[in-house]
Amino acid sequence: MPNFNMDPHKCPMPSQDPNVRNKNFEEVALGYTAEMAVNEAKRCIQCKNKPCQSGCPVGIDIPAFIHQVAEGNFEEAYQVIARDSSLPAVCGRVCPQENQCEGKCTRGIKGESVGIGRLERFVADWHRENTCEVPPRPQPNGHKVAIIGAGPSGLTAAGDLAKKGYDVTVYEALHVAGGVLMYGIPQFRLPKEIVQKEIDGLKDLGVKIETNMVIGKVLTVDELMGEMGYEGVYIASGAGLPNFMGIPGESLKGVYSANEYLTRVNLMKAYRSDSKTPIMHSHAVAVVGGGNVAMDAARCAKRLGAETVYIVYRRSMKELPARLEEVEHAQEEGIIFKTLCNPVEVLGDENGMVRGMRCVEMELGEPDASGRRRPIVKEGSDFVLEVDTMIMSIGTSPNPLIRSTTPGLETNRHGCIVTNGEDGLTSREGVYAGGDAVTGAATVILAMGAGKAAAKAMDEYIQNKNK
């Protein structure tokens, strides 16, 4: 009989103590040891029909890599993952595995699923720390493509196309590559040096990255496909335009979008004493929203020294869209959840600074179009939450710059680029799109899946065109 580990529970992930980590920006989860990884890998019973793989947006052969971990073959495990994922150290940390691969794990029927994400993280970290060899560059195929946006979707497409021999150039609007991986996800969840190492691996494949290149201003899509000679373009510009509620007082000093707040903290290192772009030190902070971005903003505010940090969400804890792990970590770190509560006005003092937030209590009615129960205001339930900072985390939309400078590019009423829904083909020949620019704000791994599908379609399009 195979040497399976039939423990119904995952091997626990070592992590910093909550009362220590909520005062620093070091990574919360410390990672498995080799012994832990092998022991957890042996919980996989190697199902022949591979249900876990069907839940992975980039199609990693999960049983194969876990088998290699169980045998102690960590580099071989990495090579299995690398066939399908350009960013394994990232995915192992931020993917919502519980709703994807682990959600389909057979071991989860009568216990906890195998810790697939934790094992992927271990393998990627082991490779980074133990392997110095740079893989040989693929043989050039004589064709070149442009990628707009160096976030997870664009980087995935770039990596897949580079492996096929394409001359790939990625155009990034910011001064560093990585997109939301750099500006949106905090250091304590995703260390930036790990993201940079993944990007360096793509450069080793021959991918060129041009930063400070705002497509629509510096260059247009027409210029890329015209005088610059690119045979295909993939638009992966994300959704960086923040949404606001439109309530009175949103223009007061001390009101941030989560995008601005997190960009200042993550990209500009506002938490450092020598930062050139400091952020206000708050005493009491309210973060409006219930997704992963809201959790990130609240946990950053706590680390920046706020005594009290609230998550203000209009539905109940049950409906929170954030990952359960992120919610639990926030609770452990002292974040206060004010659910069934919604702001209606931001209150200011004589200096135009935030002094509070008028809220109303909510109750849940019948389900709306999304299937979630619709929140309804309780009459006469007004109250004031005393805060000096308010962070809006209620979603983002694609920036209108590319669509406004690309004739014939079809978009919907939300400003998202319209594609055929299969491989990212837009209304413009040779122009593909994917990730948040198409779906609106979503997960890193779904954006990567879109980049992978688009890369495959672009390769087929260019090869067929040149027969």
N, C-alpha and C positions, 0 to 999 in steps of 0.2 A: 504494500500500500504506500502511495506517495507520502512524503514527510510534510503533510499539511499542518498548519497551525489552526486549530478549530476554536480558538478563543473567540467568543461572539463580539468582543469589544476591540476597537482600534488601539494600537499602541499610542498612548497619550503623547501629544506634542509638547516638548519642554518649552517654557516661555518665561519671560521676565515677570516678577511679582507685580501685580497691578498698581500698587502704591509706589513702586519704583519707576515703572515704565511711563506712568502718566506725568512724569516730570522730565522725561528725556525723549529724544527722537531716534533712539536706537531701535533696531528691529525687535518687534514683540516676540514673535515665534523664533526659537533658537535652532530648530531643525533637528532631524533624527541623527543619531550616531549610526555607524555602519551596522552594528549589532541590531539596533532597533529597526532599521530598514529591512534587513534580511528577515527578521522575525515577522514584520508586518507583511512583507511580500509573500511569505508562506501561508498567509491567510487566504490568498487567491487560489481558488480551486480550478482555475484554467478551463472555464466553460468553453465548449467547442463552438457554440454559436456567438460568442463574444458580445454579449449585450452591452457591456460597458463601452466598447468601441463605437457602437451605433449612437451613443450619447455624446460623442466627442465631435465638435464642429470641424476639426481639422483631420479627423480620422486616424489618430495614432493607434498603432497595434498595441493596445494596452496589455493584454495577457502576455505578449512576447517580451515586452520590456520588463514586466514584473517578474517573469520567469528568470530572466537574466539577473535581476536583483537578488532573487531567492538563491541563486547559485553563486552569488558573490561577484558576478561579472559586471561591474558597474559601468565600465567604459562601453561594453557591448550593449548594455541597456540604454546608454545615452545615444548610441548610433541608431538604435531602433526608433527612439523618439525623434531624433534629428531628421529622419527621412520625411517626416510630415510636419514638424513644427520648427520654425525659425527662432522661437522665443521660449524655450522650455523652462528656464529659471523664472521667467515672468509668469507663465501659465500656472506653474506649481504654487505660486503665491497668491494670485488674485482671481483665478477662475472660480466661478460658482460650481465647483464639482458636485455639490450635493444635489443640484438640479440637472446635472448632465451625466457624466460618466458614472459617478458614484451613485447617482439616483437610479441607475439601471443595474447596479451590481447585485448578483444573486445572493451574496452573503448578507445583503441588507434586508432580505425577506424575514429572517429570523434573528437578526442581530444588527450590528453596525456594518456598513459597507467597508470594503477594503479602502485604506487611506491612499487612494490613487494620486491625489494632488500632492500629498506629503512625500510620496515616493518619487514623483516627477521632480519635485524641488530638490530632494536629496541627490538624485542622479545628476541633475544639471549642476548643482553646487560641487559635487565630487569631480565632475569633468573639469569645471573651471579651475578648481584648486589643484588638480593633479595632472592635467594634460597641457603641454606647451606646444605641441605640434600643430602647425597651421596646415589645414587641408589644401591640396593643390587647386588652383583656379580652374574652372571648367573651360573647355576649348571654346573660343568665341564662335558664334554662329553667323556673324555679319549683320545682325539686326539690332536696332536700338529702340528702347522704350523709355517713357517718362512716367514718373510716379509723383503725384501732387499730395504731399503730406507724409511726414515721417513718424506717424503714429503706428499702432499695432497693425492696422490693416495695410497701410502702405509698405511697412517694413516686411510684412509677410509676403506680399506680392513681389516685392523687390528680391527677396531671398529666393523664392521659387523660380522667378524668371532668370536670375543670375545663374542658378544651378543648371539651367538649360542653355547657357551660353550667351544670353542677351547682354548687351551693353546697357546697363540700367543707371539712370540718374534720378535721384529723389530730390524734389524741391520742397523745402521746409520754410514756413513763414517765420518761425522763431529762430533764435540764435543757437539753439541746440536741437538735436534730433531726439525723437522719442515720443513727442506728442503728449497725450494724457498720461503716459507712463512716467514722464518727467515732471509735468506741471500739475497733474491732478491727483495722483496717488501719493500719499505721504511716505517719507523716508522710513517710518516705523513699520509700514506694510510692505514697501517695495524699495529697498536701497538703490539709490541712483547709480552707484558704481556697478551694480549687477546689470541694470539696464544698459549702461554704457558698454559693458563687456559683450552683451548680446549684439549691440550695434557694431562694435568692432569686428565681431565675427562675420557680419554681413559685408563689411568693408574688405575683409580678407578674401571674400568671394569675388570682389571686384565692383561691388555696388558703390557708386559715387553719391555723396550727399551734399547738396548745396543749401546752406542755411541763409536766413534773412532774405528769402525769395518769396515774396507775396504774389502768388499767381492771381492775375487780374489787375495787378498794379505794375510790377516789374516786367512780367511776361503774361501773355494770354494763352489759352488753350490753342487758339488758331495759329499763333506764332510757333508754338511747340510742334504742331503737326504740319506746319508749312515750311517756313524758311529754316527751321532748326532740324527738320528731317526725321522727327520721331515717327515711327510706324504705328504706335499705339500709345494711348495715354490712360492712366488709371487715376481717377480722382478719389482720394481718400483724405479729404480735408477736414473730416470730423464735424462736430457740432459744438462750436465754442461760443455761441451767442447766448448769454444767460437770459432766462425768463424772470419776470417780476410779476407781482400780484396786482399792481395798479392801485394799491391802497394809499390813503393819505399818509404823508410823512416818509415815503420811501427815498426821498432825495436828501434826507438829513445826514449829517456827518455821523459815521458809525454804522451806516447800513452798507453792507457788502453783498455782492453776488458770491456764491461759493467758488466760482471760477476765479475771481480776482483774489479772494482770500487764500485759496490753495496755491495759486500761482505765486503769490508773494511769499508764501511759506516755503513751498517746495522748490521752485525754480530760482527765486531771488534770495533764498535762505534768510527770510526775515526773522527767524528765531535766533540768529546769531547776533551777538552784541555789536559786531562790526559791520552789520548789514548796511548796504547803501540804500536799501528800500525797506526801512523798518515798518512795522505794523503796530497799530495802537495796542497798548496793554490794557485789556479789559478786566473788569471786576465780575460782571455778570453778562453772559452771552446767551442769546436765543438763536438756534439754528432751525429754520423753517423747512420741513421736508423730512422724508423717512427713508431715503435710499442710501446706497453706499457712500455717495458723495456727502450727504448730510452727516453720516457717521464720521467720515474723514475730517470734515470741518470742525465738528464738535470735539473730537479727540485732539485735534491740533490746538484749538482754543484752550483746552485744559492744560496742554503742555506749555503753552505760552504764558501760563500763570493765572488764568481766570479762576476765581474762587468757585463760581457757580456756572454751570453750562447746562442749558436745556435743549432737548430735542422737542420741537413743537410740531405735532403731526395730527391731521384732522380725522384720521381713522384710528382704530385700536391697534394694540401691539400685534394682534394676529395678522393684520393687513400690512404691516411694515414690509416694504419691498426690499430692504437691505438684507444681505446675507445674515443668517442666524449667528454665525461666528463673529461677525462685525458688531452685531447688536449686543451679544454677550460680552465681548471685549469692552465695548463702551460702558455697559452697566458696571462691569468690574472696576473700571477706571473712575467711576463716580459721576458719570453723565446722568442727568435726571430726565426721564421721559414724561413729557406732558402730552399724552395722547388724547384723542377726542377733543381737540382744542385747535382753534384757528385764529390767526391775527386778523384784525379789521382796521387797525390804525397804528402807526408808529408815532409815539409822543416825543416831543423835543423840549429842550430847555431854552433859556433866553439867548444862548450862544449857538443855537442850531444843532446841538448835539443830542443824540438819542438819550432819553431818560426812562423810557418804558415802552411797553407794547400792549395796546388794548386788544383783548382776545374775547372770543365767545366759546362756550362749550358746545360740543356737537354730539349728536347721537346718530346711529346707523339705521338707514331706512332700507328700501328695496335695492337690489343690485342694479348698477348702471350698465352702460354698453361694454365696459371692460370686465364685467362679471363681479366686480367688487361692490359691496353695499355702499350706497350713496350716503355721504355725510349730510346731516340736516342740522341747522342751527337750533339750539335750545333757546326759546324766547326768555329774555330777562336774565341771561346767564353771563353778562359782561363782567370782566374783571381785568385788572392791570397787572402785567408781569413786569417787575422792575428790573430792567436790563440797561446796559450802556452800549451794547453792540448787538446788531441783528444781521444774520447771515441768511440770505435767500438761496435755498437749494431745492428749487421746484422744477428743475429740468433746463435743458438747453436746446437751441435750434441751430441749424447750419448757418454759417455766415453767408450773406447774400452776394458777396463779391464775385465768386466764380460764376454763379448762374447769371448775374447781371452783365458779365463781360464775355459770355459764350453764347453767341446766337444759335438758336435751334436746340438748345439743351432744355429738355422738358423737366419741370419741377412740379410738385404738388402744392396744395394750399399752405402747407407747413414749411415750405421752402426746401424740402428734401428732393434730391435728384431722383427722377423716375427711371427705373431700369426694367429689364424684362423679368426680373425676379429669380432668374436661374443662375446666370453667370455674370451679372453686372453690366450687360450691354445697355448703353443709354440710347437716346434718340439720335445721337451723332455717331456716324460710322467711325469705328476705330477708337471710340472713347468709351471707357468703362468706368464704373463707380461702385463704391461699396463702403461698408462700415457706417459710422454715425451720419455721414453726409447723405446716406440713403434712408436709413432706418430712424434717424433721430438718436438721441443718447441711448446706448445699449452697453453690452459687456465687451470687454477686451477680446474674449475668445470668439464671440460672434463676429466681431470686426475682422479677426484673423481668418475665420472661415470664409468670409466674403472675399478677402484678399487672395486666398488660395484658389477659390473658384474663378475669380477674375483672371488670375495669372494663367490658369489652364486655358481659359477661353481666348485670351489674348494671344497665347502661343499658337493655338489652332487657327485663329483668324489670320495672323501674320504668315504662318507657314502655307496656308491655303492660298493666300493672296499672291505669294511668290512662287507658286508652282509653275 
